[in-house]
Amino acid sequence: MKFLEVVRLAYGIVLIAVPAAALDSVATDDSSLVARRVVRILGARHVVQAIVTMGRGRIWHQAGAGVDLLHAGSAAVFALVKPEWRGPAAVSSLVSLALGAGEIQ
């Protein structure tokens, strides 16, 4: 198991388990049910991606990087369009960008 897979798995579990804390950490005023559900869904994506890429070859990690980069781009656009979600969307974009860059290594 690679270090990046462990980090991704742990990050996803934290998002699922304590979504309000994740939202509070980026200084958002929106800890609504909808916001928490979105964070949990994103956490589930990271958990699934960590499980799918564990012990797999380079092609799986490159595909994972593609998923991360797509998410990073869509979250960046969302941050620009929805000012009230700018903090969480920007953080999500940067985390996915970093994880995607790690997958390419």
N, C-alpha and C positions, 0 to 999 in steps of 0.2 A: 504494500500500500504506500503510495507516494504521499509526501508531506502535503501537497496541494489538495489531494483528495480528502485528507483528514481535516484540513482547514475548511474546505467547502462543506463537508458533512457537518462539522461542528457549527459553522455559521448557519446552515440551513436549520439545524435542530434548534438553535437559539431563536431564530426568526419564528419558528412554529410554536415554541414553548412560551416565549415572552414577547409577543409582538408589540405590546404597549411600551415596553422598555426600549425596544429598537426604535420606535417612533419618537419616544421622549429623548433619546440620545441625539437626535438630529434637530432638536428644538422646534418640533412642529406642535401646533395647537390642536391638531386633528388626531385624536386617538379613538376615533369613532369605530363602530362595529365594522363598517365598510373598510376603513383603513387597516384595521387589524386583520381582516380577512385577506386583503391584498398582500399584506406582509407574510401571512401564513402560506399563501399560494406560492409566493416567491421563494419562501423557505423550502417548501416541498419540491420546487423545481431544483434547487441546489442539492437537496438530499438525493433525489432521483438521479441527477447528473453525477453525483459522487459515486453512487452505487453502480451506475452503468459503466463508468470509466475505470473503476477499480480493477487493477490487474490487466487491463486491456492494452492493446497495442496503440501505436502512434496515431493511426487513422481515427480511432475513437476519441483520442484527446484533441485532435484537430477538429473533429466534428463538434466536440464540446466547446472548443474555442470559438467556432462559428456561432453557436447558440449564445455564448456569452457576449460576443460582439454585436449580434443582433439585439440582444436585450439592452446592452449599453447604449446603443443608438436610439432605440425606442424610448428608453427611460430619459435620455437627454432631451429628446423632443418633447416628451411629457413634461419635463421640468420647465421648458420654455413656454409651453402652452398653458399650464396650470400653476400659476404662482403660489397658490395655497399648498401645493404638493412639491414645491421646488426643492426643499431640503431633502426629504426622503428620496425623491426621484434622482436627484443629483448624486446622493450617496450610493444608491443602488446602481446607477450608471458607472460610477468610479470603481465600485467593488467588482462589478462584472467585467469591466475593462481590465482590471488588475488580474482577475482570475483567468480571463481569456488569454492575456499575455503570458501568464504562467503555463497555461496548457500548450502553448506553442513551443515552449522550451524543449 
